[in-house]
């Protein structure tokens, strides 16, 4: 097994991201249309937050019971802003980091994704626990 494999080998480059003024409806639509569970929030390419599918489910589940999809989307837009929902203290890994660095960060169990940033805090990619597991499986 390669101990110093670059994180760039397994990360998703140029992940789908939105700005902090985007409506939550846009994030919900991304989760419905794409096979992803985390959307980075960026301003001028700089990472400022992260919204997960679980964050939206917690927010809308109780109020969505017996509601159609349009009502859920309207609820998301009318009652919340991305800045209210997003994780502001996003765990990051440097784009010069390794797969091992990502594994160490993600194995703590309190998160399932880390954003990959350059030295200026610009979003370069995202790496998930699934990415790390797939990499490990390739080694065997």
N, C-alpha and C positions, 0 to 999 in steps of 0.2 A: 504494500500500500504506500502511495506517495504521501509523505508527511507534510510537504510544503506546497501542495497543489493550490494554485491561485483561486480565490473566490470567484473570479471572473469566469472560471470554467463552468460553474454550476448556477450562477445567478441568472435571473431574468433581466436582460438588458433593456433599458428604456421601458420600464413598466408603465402601464396605464396609470395616469395620475390626474388629479384635478386641483383646482385652486381653492383657497379657503372661502371664497365667495360663491362657489358653485352650489347649486341647490342639492339637498340630500337626495332628491329624486334622481339626479344624475348618477350618484354613487349607487343607489339601489338598482338602477337600470344596468349599470356595469356588472354588478353581481349577478343579475338575472341573465345577462347575455354572454358573459365570459366565464371560463372555468377558474376563477380566482377568488380569494377570500380576503385580500388586503388591498387597499387603494391608498397610495401615498398622497399627501397633500403638499403641494409645492407653491412657492411664490418666487418668480424670477429664477427658476431652476433649483432654488434652495429648499431643502426639506424642512417643513414646518409642522408636520403631523402625519398621522396614519389613522385610517378608519378601517375597521374589520367588519366582515359580514356579521359576526357575533354582536358587535356594537349596535348595528342597525336592528338586529333581531331583538335584543334586549329593549331597545327604545320603542319598537313598534308592536311587539307581540301582544301585550295586554290590551292595547287600544285597537288592534287589528282584528280581534276575535269577532267573527261573523261580519266582517267588512270585505268588500271586494277590493281588488288591487288598486283601483283608482282612488278609493277612499284612503287606503294605506299611504299611497304616494302623496295625496293631499295633506294628510296628517303629518307626514315627515317634513314637508315644505312649510307648513303653517306654524308648527310648534318648535322647530329646532333649526339650528344653523350648524354647519360642519364644525365650526370652532367650538360649539358646545359638546359635540360628540367625539371629536378626534382625540387621539392620544397625543399629547403635546411632547411628552418626554419619550420620544421614539428611540428604541435601541438601534444603534447603527454599527456598521462595520466598515472599516476603510476599504477602499477599492484596491489597496495593496495588501489586504489581508488574505488569509488562507481558509481553506475548507475547514481545517481544524479550529481556527478562530470562530467560525460560524457555528460549528458543532458545539463548542464550549459555551457560546452565548445562548444558543437555542435549547440546550439540554437542561437548562434550569427549570423548564416546565411552565414558566409564567408567560411565555410568548411563543408564537409559532412562526413569526416572520421578523426579519431585520432588514432595514434599508441599507443599501450599500452607497456610500457617499465618497466624493473625492476630498482633497485637503481643504477645499473651500466650502464644504457642506452641500455641494450640488448633488442631486440625486443621480446615481449612475445605474442602479439596479435594485433588485430585491431578492432576498434568499429566504427560503422557507425550510421548515424542518423536513418536509417532503423532498426538497431538493437534496438535502444532506443524506437522507435515507437512500434515495435513488443512486447517489454517488457511491455510497458504501456498497450497495448491491452490485454495482458495476465492477467492484474490486474483487468479487468472488465468482 
